[in-house]
Amino acid sequence: MAVPGARWEPYACRDSRGWHRNALPQGRLRLRRVARKRHCSATAAGHATEECALGHTNDTPLWVLSLFDDLNSAHFNGQLQRPVIITQAGAMQRKNAWYVHTPHIKTPRGPLIAIGITQEVLNKGREYTADTLLHEMIHHAVATLHNENPASHGGRFCAIANEIGASLGLRTVRPDTMAAECWPQSVRQG
């Protein structure tokens, strides 16, 4: 029976080190039906209320959205469509951020595409946040501009990362290495 105002919500995802609990093979997300939550229409100063493809809202600092636009212009010639950018207070297991691209999940706003960043990343400052966001944007470019698997830190990811890194004066990284998984922070250190 359909619940009025209910929506589908993901509760498992895959990162480069393996599967989180309740995940399905091949990067598919397991979904659960949840009741629609009511959100306050007032937002904090300097935050944008954004509704994601699944129907819930998210207060993201405006400077993060602006940072996405700046990085998109500088490194991707403005070709990336801005996904929903979610900031979350709790730390994720071994992750500062995540990217999800699930074209097989159809929503009223199109396929589910989102970047998530923890509050801990935002607290480390604009440069660290920019590095983290840029990493997730490369996953976004791999999925949307090259139609390849965005979960990997393989050849296509490293080719884009190394091209951007060259313009920033960073060392190159090899596919499927820890340096690629932690790019660009891994090549900024000593």
C-alpha positions as CSV (number, residue, x, y, z in Angstrom):
1,M,0.0,0.0,0.0
2,A,1.4,3.4,-0.9
3,V,2.0,5.9,1.9
4,P,1.1,9.5,1.0
5,G,4.2,11.7,0.9
6,A,6.6,8.7,1.4
7,R,9.8,8.5,-0.6
8,W,12.6,6.1,-1.4
9,E,15.9,6.6,0.5
10,P,19.2,4.9,0.0
11,Y,20.8,3.3,3.0
12,A,23.9,1.5,1.7
13,C,26.7,2.4,-0.6
14,R,30.0,1.2,-1.8
15,D,33.4,2.9,-1.3
16,S,36.7,2.0,-2.8
17,R,37.6,-0.4,0.0
18,G,34.5,-2.5,-0.1
19,W,30.8,-2.8,0.6
20,H,29.0,-1.2,3.5
21,R,26.4,-3.1,5.4
22,N,23.2,-3.9,3.5
23,A,24.7,-3.2,0.1
24,L,23.9,-5.1,-3.0
25,P,26.5,-6.3,-5.6
26,Q,27.5,-4.2,-8.6
27,G,27.1,-0.8,-6.9
28,R,23.4,-0.9,-6.7
29,L,21.8,0.8,-3.7
30,R,19.3,-1.0,-1.5
31,L,16.3,1.4,-0.9
32,R,13.8,1.7,1.9
33,R,10.5,3.5,1.9
34,V,10.4,6.2,4.5
35,A,7.7,8.8,5.4
36,R,8.3,12.3,4.1
37,K,9.8,14.5,6.8
38,R,8.6,18.1,7.2
39,H,11.4,20.6,6.8
40,C,11.5,24.2,8.1
41,S,11.2,26.6,5.2
42,A,13.6,29.1,6.9
43,T,17.3,28.5,6.3
44,A,20.3,29.6,8.2
45,A,22.1,32.6,6.9
46,G,24.6,31.5,4.2
47,H,22.9,28.2,3.5
48,A,20.9,27.1,0.6
49,T,18.0,24.7,1.0
50,E,18.2,22.2,-1.8
51,E,15.8,19.4,-2.5
52,C,17.5,16.2,-3.7
53,A,16.1,13.8,-6.3
54,L,14.6,11.7,-3.5
55,G,12.6,14.6,-2.1
56,H,14.4,15.6,1.1
57,T,16.0,18.9,1.7
58,N,19.5,19.7,2.7
59,D,21.0,22.9,4.1
60,T,24.3,23.3,2.3
61,P,26.6,26.3,2.9
62,L,26.4,28.6,-0.1
63,W,30.2,28.8,-0.3
64,V,30.3,25.0,-1.0
65,L,27.9,25.4,-3.9
66,S,29.9,28.4,-5.1
67,L,33.1,26.3,-4.8
68,F,31.6,23.6,-6.9
69,D,30.8,26.1,-9.6
70,D,34.3,27.6,-9.5
71,L,36.0,24.2,-9.7
72,N,33.7,23.2,-12.5
73,S,34.6,26.3,-14.5
74,A,38.3,26.0,-13.8
75,H,38.8,22.3,-14.4
76,F,35.9,21.0,-16.4
77,N,35.0,23.9,-18.6
78,G,31.6,24.1,-16.9
79,Q,30.5,20.7,-18.3
80,L,29.4,19.1,-15.1
81,Q,25.8,19.6,-14.0
82,R,25.7,20.4,-10.3
83,P,24.5,17.3,-8.4
84,V,22.8,17.6,-5.0
85,I,25.6,18.4,-2.6
86,I,24.9,17.0,0.9
87,T,26.7,18.0,4.0
88,Q,26.4,15.8,7.0
89,A,27.5,16.2,10.6
90,G,28.5,12.6,11.4
91,A,31.7,11.1,10.2
92,M,31.4,8.2,7.8
93,Q,33.5,5.1,8.3
94,R,36.9,5.8,6.7
95,K,35.4,8.4,4.3
96,N,35.4,12.2,4.2
97,A,33.1,12.3,1.2
98,W,31.2,10.2,-1.2
99,Y,29.7,10.3,-4.7
100,V,26.7,8.3,-5.9
101,H,25.4,8.0,-9.5
102,T,22.5,5.6,-10.0
103,P,20.9,6.1,-13.4
104,H,18.8,3.0,-12.8
105,I,16.9,4.8,-9.9
106,K,14.5,7.1,-11.6
107,T,13.2,10.0,-9.6
108,P,11.1,13.1,-10.4
109,R,14.2,15.1,-11.0
110,G,16.1,12.4,-13.0
111,P,18.6,9.9,-11.9
112,L,20.0,10.0,-8.4
113,I,23.3,11.9,-8.5
114,A,24.8,13.3,-5.3
115,I,28.0,14.3,-3.6
116,G,28.2,14.1,0.2
117,I,30.8,15.9,2.3
118,T,31.2,15.6,6.1
119,Q,31.1,18.6,8.4
120,E,34.6,17.6,9.5
121,V,35.9,18.3,6.0
122,L,34.2,21.7,6.0
123,N,35.7,22.5,9.4
124,K,39.3,22.0,7.9
125,G,38.8,25.0,5.7
126,R,38.2,26.1,2.1
127,E,41.3,24.6,0.6
128,Y,40.8,21.1,2.1
129,T,37.1,21.2,1.2
130,A,38.1,22.2,-2.4
131,D,40.5,19.3,-2.7
132,T,37.8,16.9,-1.4
133,L,35.1,18.3,-3.6
134,L,37.4,18.2,-6.6
135,H,38.1,14.5,-6.0
136,E,34.4,13.8,-5.9
137,M,33.9,15.9,-9.0
138,I,36.3,13.7,-10.9
139,H,34.1,10.7,-10.0
140,H,31.2,12.8,-11.3
141,A,33.1,13.5,-14.6
142,V,34.0,9.8,-15.0
143,A,30.3,8.9,-14.7
144,T,28.6,11.6,-16.7
145,L,31.2,12.8,-19.3
146,H,32.8,9.4,-20.0
147,N,30.0,7.0,-19.1
148,E,32.3,4.8,-17.1
149,N,32.2,3.3,-13.6
150,P,32.5,6.2,-11.1
151,A,33.4,4.0,-8.1
152,S,36.9,3.1,-9.3
153,H,40.1,5.0,-8.9
154,G,41.3,3.4,-12.1
155,G,42.7,4.7,-15.4
156,R,40.1,7.2,-16.4
157,F,40.0,8.7,-12.8
158,C,43.8,9.0,-12.7
159,A,43.9,10.5,-16.3
160,I,41.6,13.3,-15.2
161,A,43.3,13.7,-11.8
162,N,46.7,13.9,-13.4
163,E,45.6,16.4,-16.0
164,I,44.1,18.6,-13.3
165,G,47.2,17.9,-11.1
166,A,49.5,19.1,-13.8
167,S,47.8,22.4,-14.0
168,L,48.1,22.7,-10.2
169,G,51.8,21.5,-10.1
170,L,51.0,18.2,-8.4
171,R,52.7,14.8,-8.8
172,T,51.0,12.2,-10.9
173,V,49.2,9.1,-9.4
174,R,48.9,5.6,-10.7
175,P,45.5,3.8,-11.1
176,D,44.1,1.8,-8.2
177,T,46.6,3.0,-5.6
178,M,46.2,4.6,-2.2
179,A,47.6,7.8,-3.7
180,A,44.7,7.8,-6.2
181,E,42.1,7.0,-3.5
182,C,43.3,10.0,-1.5
183,W,44.0,12.4,-4.4
184,P,44.8,15.4,-4.3
185,Q,45.7,15.4,-0.5
186,S,48.1,12.4,-1.1
187,V,50.2,14.4,-3.5
188,R,50.1,17.7,-1.6
189,Q,51.9,16.1,1.4
190,G,55.7,16.2,1.6
